[in-house]
Amino acid sequence: MTREAFKAHVQETIDSFIQETEKRIGQRLERRYCFNWIGAKNEPVPQEQVAEFITQQAYVDAEHIYPCFDIGVGEMLDDGRLLLVGYRASYPPRPWGKNWTGRDGPFVFILGQKLLDGYPFAEIPISNVKEPRQSMVRVAHGILDGSIGIVAGARQLTRLRLPSRAERFSDVLVFVGIDSETDHLPLGEVRRLWNPAALKVKDAELAAYEVKVRERAFEACRALIKRFENDAA
């Protein structure tokens, strides 16, 4: 995919996600918006620069596109603009394809809690929440039984937290922190691009880190399983 085509896809995604938000909350929204990363406090990107900014963050070249990029309406600002928020997962870039939701391209629809709080009759359909919560429980069990590494599991749980509407839960935030602290460590397909000697050093760092956070991560896994066990039934 060319850069120009990807940028056009970004704009189409923004438009379609605003429309989806309108369906969820039952109200038409202004088409005035800006963008910022989830939780960021800096000045948001103005509307005329949003598509270009997101393209810069997601598109490397025709064969290297970050595959998981959450984006959606986070809240309505005092000046009436929509604040679009986003989070780019730490998975390595890959060719264009479908993301984990089955949608073409990297973008995953999310809806901000602050916006939902302003529309008390709006809610994410339970079918859309239950499935990612079930996935979170499976990952947590995998971390506890050793079939999934703590850091690898943290990356999966971080990706799942927004479609699960779990971004504010303290047990989930433990894994967001782990993911943030280890996003420089190579996991998955990207490992084949690393020099073996350098990889050995990073693997030693990973092992030491997982020992350090093991008890905290296990405690968070048990809390997460208890929180969502009914959804996993």
GIZI-V695829 format. One record per residue. N is the residue number from 1. RES is the residue in three letters. SS is DSSP state (H for helix, E for strand, - for the rest). NEAR is the number of other ideal C-beta (glycine too) atoms within 10 Angstrom. D_FIRST is the distance of its C-alpha to the first C-alpha in Angstrom with 2 decimals. Layout:
BEGIN
n = {N:N}
res = {RES:RES}
ss = {SS:SS}
near = {NEAR:NEAR}
d_first = {D_FIRST:D_FIRST}
END
This chain:
BEGIN
n = {1:2:3:4:5:6:7:8:9:10:11:12:13:14:15:16:17:18:19:20:21:22:23:24:25:26:27:28:29:30:31:32:33:34:35:36:37:38:39:40:41:42:43:44:45:46:47:48:49:50:51:52:53:54:55:56:57:58:59:60:61:62:63:64:65:66:67:68:69:70:71:72:73:74:75:76:77:78:79:80:81:82:83:84:85:86:87:88:89:90:91:92:93:94:95:96:97:98:99:100:101:102:103:104:105:106:107:108:109:110:111:112:113:114:115:116:117:118:119:120:121:122:123:124:125:126:127:128:129:130:131:132:133:134:135:136:137:138:139:140:141:142:143:144:145:146:147:148:149:150:151:152:153:154:155:156:157:158:159:160:161:162:163:164:165:166:167:168:169:170:171:172:173:174:175:176:177:178:179:180:181:182:183:184:185:186:187:188:189:190:191:192:193:194:195:196:197:198:199:200:201:202:203:204:205:206:207:208:209:210:211:212:213:214:215:216:217:218:219:220:221:222:223:224:225:226:227:228:229:230:231:232:233}
res = {MET:THR:ARG:GLU:ALA:PHE:LYS:ALA:HIS:VAL:GLN:GLU:THR:ILE:ASP:SER:PHE:ILE:GLN:GLU:THR:GLU:LYS:ARG:ILE:GLY:GLN:ARG:LEU:GLU:ARG:ARG:TYR:CYS:PHE:ASN:TRP:ILE:GLY:ALA:LYS:ASN:GLU:PRO:VAL:PRO:GLN:GLU:GLN:VAL:ALA:GLU:PHE:ILE:THR:GLN:GLN:ALA:TYR:VAL:ASP:ALA:GLU:HIS:ILE:TYR:PRO:CYS:PHE:ASP:ILE:GLY:VAL:GLY:GLU:MET:LEU:ASP:ASP:GLY:ARG:LEU:LEU:LEU:VAL:GLY:TYR:ARG:ALA:SER:TYR:PRO:PRO:ARG:PRO:TRP:GLY:LYS:ASN:TRP:THR:GLY:ARG:ASP:GLY:PRO:PHE:VAL:PHE:ILE:LEU:GLY:GLN:LYS:LEU:LEU:ASP:GLY:TYR:PRO:PHE:ALA:GLU:ILE:PRO:ILE:SER:ASN:VAL:LYS:GLU:PRO:ARG:GLN:SER:MET:VAL:ARG:VAL:ALA:HIS:GLY:ILE:LEU:ASP:GLY:SER:ILE:GLY:ILE:VAL:ALA:GLY:ALA:ARG:GLN:LEU:THR:ARG:LEU:ARG:LEU:PRO:SER:ARG:ALA:GLU:ARG:PHE:SER:ASP:VAL:LEU:VAL:PHE:VAL:GLY:ILE:ASP:SER:GLU:THR:ASP:HIS:LEU:PRO:LEU:GLY:GLU:VAL:ARG:ARG:LEU:TRP:ASN:PRO:ALA:ALA:LEU:LYS:VAL:LYS:ASP:ALA:GLU:LEU:ALA:ALA:TYR:GLU:VAL:LYS:VAL:ARG:GLU:ARG:ALA:PHE:GLU:ALA:CYS:ARG:ALA:LEU:ILE:LYS:ARG:PHE:GLU:ASN:ASP:ALA:ALA}
ss = {-:-:H:H:H:H:H:H:H:H:H:H:H:H:H:H:H:H:H:H:H:H:H:H:H:-:-:-:-:-:-:-:E:E:E:E:E:-:-:-:-:-:-:-:E:-:H:H:H:H:H:H:H:H:H:H:H:H:E:E:E:-:-:E:E:-:-:-:E:E:E:E:E:E:E:E:-:-:-:-:-:E:E:E:E:E:E:E:-:-:-:-:-:E:-:-:-:E:-:-:-:-:-:E:-:-:E:E:E:E:E:-:H:H:H:H:H:-:-:-:-:-:-:-:-:H:H:H:H:H:H:H:H:H:H:H:H:H:H:H:H:H:H:H:H:-:-:-:-:H:H:H:H:H:H:H:H:H:H:H:-:-:-:-:-:-:-:-:-:H:H:H:H:H:H:H:H:H:H:H:H:-:-:-:-:-:-:H:H:H:H:H:H:-:-:H:H:H:H:H:H:H:H:H:H:H:H:H:H:H:H:H:H:H:H:H:H:H:H:H:H:H:H:H:H:H:H:H:-:-:-:-:-}
near = {15:10:13:9:12:19:17:14:22:24:14:13:21:23:11:13:19:18:12:13:23:13:9:20:18:9:12:9:16:10:11:11:20:18:23:18:14:17:10:11:6:7:8:20:19:12:16:8:13:21:20:13:16:26:18:12:15:23:22:14:10:13:10:13:21:17:20:19:21:22:25:24:26:22:17:18:13:6:7:9:17:24:17:25:24:23:20:16:19:20:20:15:15:16:10:17:10:11:18:17:13:6:13:11:19:29:24:22:20:24:23:21:14:13:21:19:10:13:14:8:8:16:14:15:8:10:7:16:17:16:15:22:23:16:20:29:22:16:24:29:17:16:25:16:9:8:11:20:15:25:23:19:24:29:25:22:29:24:24:21:25:23:23:25:18:20:19:9:16:9:21:25:15:20:29:17:15:23:21:11:13:21:14:8:17:16:18:12:10:14:14:8:9:14:8:7:7:10:14:11:11:16:15:10:13:18:12:9:16:18:10:11:19:12:9:14:23:14:12:25:26:14:16:26:18:12:17:24:11:10:17:15:8}
d_first = {0.00:3.79:6.60:8.32:6.38:6.55:10.07:10.91:10.20:12.51:15.08:15.10:15.62:18.44:20.07:20.03:21.32:24.09:25.03:25.21:27.39:29.66:30.21:31.13:33.62:34.89:34.67:32.63:31.00:30.61:27.24:28.07:26.41:25.59:23.83:25.16:24.81:27.07:30.55:29.91:32.83:31.39:30.73:27.70:24.77:25.69:23.85:22.59:20.85:19.54:15.96:15.61:17.51:15.52:12.24:14.29:15.50:12.50:9.64:10.76:8.17:5.01:7.54:9.51:9.31:12.80:13.32:16.29:16.84:19.89:20.34:23.03:26.15:28.60:31.53:32.94:34.26:37.69:36.41:34.73:31.11:28.92:27.93:24.47:24.38:21.82:21.81:19.16:20.34:20.92:18.90:17.04:13.26:11.51:8.39:6.87:10.01:13.12:15.28:19.04:19.95:17.98:15.70:11.98:10.26:12.58:15.04:18.59:21.22:24.37:27.52:29.80:33.38:34.80:33.41:34.82:38.09:38.39:38.12:40.53:39.87:36.14:34.94:31.99:32.96:34.70:32.57:29.51:31.50:33.40:30.63:29.06:32.66:33.51:30.63:32.01:35.43:34.21:32.54:35.75:37.86:35.70:36.26:39.97:40.42:38.43:35.77:33.11:33.35:34.11:31.09:28.69:30.33:30.17:26.39:26.31:28.97:27.29:24.18:26.58:28.93:27.36:26.87:30.40:31.77:33.21:31.91:35.47:37.39:38.98:38.39:34.64:34.61:36.12:32.90:30.76:33.00:32.71:28.92:29.08:31.70:29.86:26.18:26.73:27.89:25.57:25.35:23.38:20.81:20.74:24.38:23.71:22.32:25.61:28.76:31.41:33.99:31.83:30.74:34.44:35.14:32.43:33.64:37.13:36.01:34.28:37.44:39.69:37.65:37.68:41.45:41.86:40.04:41.08:43.85:41.97:38.95:41.26:43.16:39.99:38.94:42.34:42.22:38.77:40.01:43.12:41.21:38.93:41.16:41.92:38.26:37.94:41.02}
END
